[in-house]
């Protein structure tokens, strides 16, 4: 058993998802309204086939300038990323952190038996890290009443005055 909590403890399960035939303009509207930076793209069978991110959507502007006009009827399938990195539902927060560090993604779809069950983001992992920090500051009994104190000249605005 891992000493790190599972990704399922921190992942988001209520996801915004898109279909490849969703108009890109609608997807951008949804992303802005929901304040998300990307979402999974599912086919008609509910299988994960891509991810649409802010960067993918920004390509719309670049492509439009290159062609001297933004195209009107574009679909999510035209711009989504198909190079998908996923993580298993039985992976730990450590596994997710390692994947984020090594692959540079901001979010990872969580799959169980090939099905999308959630999504874990860098922020979710940071929440786990915050909860994992020690809650009690241990002071040895022999130090009671004479705990070490940081000298004034070494204190900064970031140092707690405790």
C-alpha positions in Angstrom: 0.0 0.0 0.0 1.3 3.4 -0.9 1.9 6.0 1.8 0.5 8.6 -0.6 -3.3 9.1 -1.1 -4.9 7.9 -4.3 -5.7 10.3 -7.1 -9.4 9.3 -6.7 -9.4 11.2 -3.4 -8.6 14.5 -5.1 -9.7 14.2 -8.7 -12.7 16.1 -10.1 -15.5 13.8 -11.1 -18.1 16.4 -12.4 -16.3 17.2 -15.7 -17.2 19.4 -18.5 -16.7 17.3 -21.6 -16.9 18.0 -25.3 -17.7 15.9 -28.4 -15.5 16.2 -31.5 -18.4 17.7 -33.5 -19.1 20.5 -30.9 -18.5 23.9 -32.5 -15.2 25.3 -31.2 -16.9 28.6 -30.4 -19.4 26.8 -28.1 -16.5 25.0 -26.4 -14.6 28.3 -25.8 -17.8 29.8 -24.4 -18.2 26.9 -22.0 -14.6 27.0 -20.9 -14.8 30.7 -20.1 -18.2 30.4 -18.3 -17.0 27.4 -16.2 -13.5 29.0 -15.7 -11.6 25.9 -16.8 -8.5 25.7 -18.9 -9.3 22.5 -20.7 -11.6 19.5 -21.0 -11.7 15.9 -22.2 -13.2 15.1 -25.6 -15.4 12.0 -25.8 -16.8 10.1 -28.8 -20.4 8.9 -29.2 -19.5 5.8 -27.1 -18.2 7.9 -24.3 -14.6 6.9 -25.0 -11.8 9.5 -24.4 -10.4 10.5 -27.8 -8.7 13.9 -27.1 -8.3 16.9 -24.8 -9.2 20.5 -25.7 -7.0 23.1 -23.9 -6.7 26.8 -24.0 -3.6 26.5 -26.1 -5.5 24.4 -28.7 -8.2 27.1 -28.8 -5.5 29.9 -29.3 -4.5 28.1 -32.5 -7.8 29.4 -33.9 -6.5 33.0 -33.8 -3.1 32.1 -35.2 -4.6 30.0 -38.0 -7.1 32.8 -38.8 -4.4 35.4 -39.1 -2.3 33.2 -41.3 -5.3 32.7 -43.6 -6.4 36.3 -43.3 -9.7 35.4 -41.7 -11.0 33.3 -38.8 -13.0 30.4 -40.0 -16.5 30.3 -38.7 -17.7 26.6 -38.5 -14.8 24.8 -36.8 -15.3 21.8 -34.5 -13.5 20.7 -31.4 -12.2 17.7 -33.3 -10.3 20.1 -35.6 -8.3 21.6 -32.7 -8.2 19.0 -29.9 -5.0 17.3 -28.9 -5.0 13.6 -29.5 -1.7 12.9 -27.8 -3.4 12.0 -24.5 -1.5 11.1 -21.3 -3.8 9.4 -18.8 -3.4 8.1 -15.3 -5.0 5.0 -13.7 -7.6 5.4 -10.9 -5.4 3.3 -8.7 -2.4 5.6 -9.0 -1.2 7.8 -6.1 -0.8 11.5 -5.8 2.9 10.9 -6.1 2.4 9.2 -9.5 0.4 12.2 -10.6 3.0 14.7 -9.5 5.7 12.7 -11.2 3.7 12.7 -14.5 3.1 16.4 -14.3 6.8 17.1 -13.7 7.9 14.8 -16.5 5.3 15.5 -19.2 4.3 19.2 -18.5 0.6 18.6 -18.7 -1.8 20.7 -16.5 -4.4 18.0 -16.1 -4.6 14.3 -16.6 -7.7 12.3 -17.3 -8.2 9.5 -14.7 -9.3 6.2 -16.3 -10.5 2.9 -14.8 -10.8 -0.1 -17.0 -10.4 2.2 -20.1 -13.3 4.5 -19.0 -12.9 8.1 -18.0 -13.8 8.4 -14.3 -12.4 11.9 -13.5 -9.6 14.3 -14.0 -6.7 15.3 -11.7 -5.0 18.7 -12.1 -1.8 20.2 -10.7 -3.9 22.2 -8.3 -5.5 19.0 -7.0 -2.1 17.6 -6.3 -1.1 20.8 -4.5 -4.2 20.5 -2.3 -3.0 17.0 -1.4 0.5 18.2 -0.6 -0.9 20.9 1.6 -3.0 18.3 3.5 0.0 16.0 3.8 2.2 18.5 5.6 2.8 17.8 9.3 0.2 19.3 11.5 2.2 19.3 14.7 5.5 21.0 15.2 7.4 18.7 17.4 9.6 20.2 20.1 11.7 17.7 22.1 10.8 17.7 25.9 14.4 18.7 26.7 13.9 22.0 24.7 10.6 23.0 26.4 10.9 26.6 27.6 14.1 27.2 25.5 13.0 26.6 22.0 15.4 27.9 19.3 14.5 31.4 18.1 15.5 32.9 14.8 17.7 36.0 15.4 16.0 39.3 14.5 18.6 40.1 11.8 17.7 36.8 10.0 14.0 37.4 10.0 12.3 38.4 6.8 8.8 39.5 6.0 8.1 35.9 5.2 9.3 34.6 8.5 6.7 34.0 11.1 7.4 35.7 14.4 6.8 32.6 16.6 
